[in-house]
Amino acid sequence: MKAMNEITGTRAIRAIKNEIIDMIPPTHYKRFNQLWELVVPSVATPSPEQIEVQQQIACERDRFWLCVEDKVCTHIGINSADLYNKTRVREISHSRQIVWWIVYNTCRISLQALANRYYKDHATCLHGIRQVNGYVEHDKSFRLDVELICDAIANAGFTQAKEFFITFTNECERQKNKNDERIFSEQKN
């Protein structure tokens, strides 16, 4: 019985670690792992405090996810339940893709977790995220819609979506300017 408890305890600790890793920037992974190894024994059952923290993180992520769905659907003018329907109607599929894009890039949730929630394949989610990347980069009206959605999410108390949007669009502009300079210098020569 004790061996079984150690196995489930180890799984719970891994789950807590994965939840925390999902919230930190990739540049800090190495340092986090070093600190994690110092603080958490390799095999131990999670304390009630650790379990409570894990539940709080999951609850906060779900609240954010529901807020994103609500704000996207309100802006587009569809029902939130439509996101879960198996349909290719443009308004619904674009709304679903915007939700995936925001949640994936702000929560650092796995593609499989996104796919499971919407009864889709992880490759479908990846394709949708890449589509929104392209739309935001090249389509000004789509970019404005996403910006307004991110503003609404920020007004609801979740600022990470707006921060990501600003960072993403600034990087797009930087890349565009860099590419324009390269083309100009090639034409000059």
N, C-alpha and C positions, 0 to 999 in steps of 0.2 A: 504494500500500500504506500509506503514511504517513497519508493522508487517512482510510482505513478504520480504522486504529488510533486516530486522534483521535476518530472518531465513537463507537467502542465505548468508548473511555476516558471520553468525555463521558457516555455512558449509565451507566457504572459509577459515576462521580462523582455523578450524579443519584440513582442507587440508594442510594449511601451516605448522601447528604443526606436522602433520604426515610426511610431507616431511623432516622437520628438524630432527625429531626423527629417520627417516630412516638413517640419516647420522652420528648419534652419537653412541658411544659404549653403550651397555646395562647397563654397570656399572654406567653410568651418568644419566640414566633416572630419578631417583628420584630427583636429584638436578635440572635437566632441568625443570621438572614439577613445582618445587617450584619457580624457576625464572620465568617461563612462567606465573604462576598465579599472580606474582607481576607486571609483565610488561603489560600483555594483559587483558583487562577487560573481564568479562565473556560473555557479549553480546555486540558486536561492529562490525561495518562494517570494512573490511580491508582497510587500507590506500593504496593509489597508490604505495607507496614504498614497502609495504608488498606484494602486487600483483606482482610487478616487481621482487622481490626477489624470489617468488614462481616460476615465469616463468623462471628465470635464473637457478634455481635449476633443474627444469624439462628439460631445454635445455641442461645443463651440463650432466645430467644423460643419456639423449638420445645420446649425442655425445660419451660418454663412451661406451654405449651399442653397438652403431654402430661400434666403434673401436674394441671392443671385437669380434663382429661377423666377421669383416673384417680380423682380425689377425688370428682367429681360422680357417676360411675358406681358407685363403691364405696358412697357414701352412699345412692343411690337403689336399688341392688341389681341393676344390669344390667351387661352386658358392654360394654366400651368399643367393640368392633367394631359394636355395635348403633347407635351414633350415626351411622354412615355408611350404614345401611340406609334404604331408601325406605319408611318406615312412619309411620303417624300414631298409633301406640300412645301413650297419654298419658304414661306414664313415660319413654319414649324421647324423645318430642318435647319434653317439659319439660326433660329432662336436656340435650338439645341446645341448647335456648334458654338455659339457665343458663350453659352453656359459652360460648355466643356473647356473652352479657351480660358475663360476667367478662372474657373475652379482649378484646372490643371496647373496654370501658371502661378496662382497665388497660394494654393494649398499644397502644391507639390504632391498631389495624390497620383497613384499609379493609373495607367491607362486601363488596366483591367478593372480597377475599382469604379472608374467612370463607366466603363462598358457594362458592368454588372448592374449598376443602378438603372440604366436606361435599356436594358435587355438588348445590347448591341455587342459587336465584336470590338476588341481593342484596336484593331486596324481601322475600323470605321471612325472611332474617336480620334485616332491620330490623323486620319485624313481630314476630319472636320476641323481640328486644331490648326492644321497647316492651311486649310482653306481660309480660315479667319485671319491667320497671319498675312496671307496675300491680300485679302480684302482690305484689312486695316492699312496695309502698306500702300495700296494703289487706288482704292476707291474712297474719295473724300466724303461722300454721303454716308457710306457704311462706317467710316471712321468716326464721323460725327455721332451717328447712332450709338456706337460702342462707347464713345466718350460720355454721352448723356446717361447711358446705363451705368457706367462706372461712377459718375457723379451721384446718381440716385443711390447706388450702393454705399458710397461714402457718406451720404446724408443719413443713411440708416445706421451708421456707426461702424462700418467696416471699410477702413481706408486703404487696405492692401490692394484692392482692385484698381483704384485710381492711381496709386503709386506705381503699380506694374504698368498700367496703360501709358503713363507719362514716360517711364523708362523705355518702354517698347517703341513708342513713337519717336522719342529723341534718338534712339539707336537707328531707326529707319531713316530719319532725316540725315543723320551723320553718314550712314552708308550711301545714301543718294548723293550727298555732296561730294563724298570721296570718289564715287563713280563718275560724277560730272567733271570733277577736276581731272581725272584720268583721261576721260574722253577729250576734254579740251586740250590737254597737253599732247595727246596723240595727234590731234588735228593740227596743232601748232607746228609740230615737227614734220 
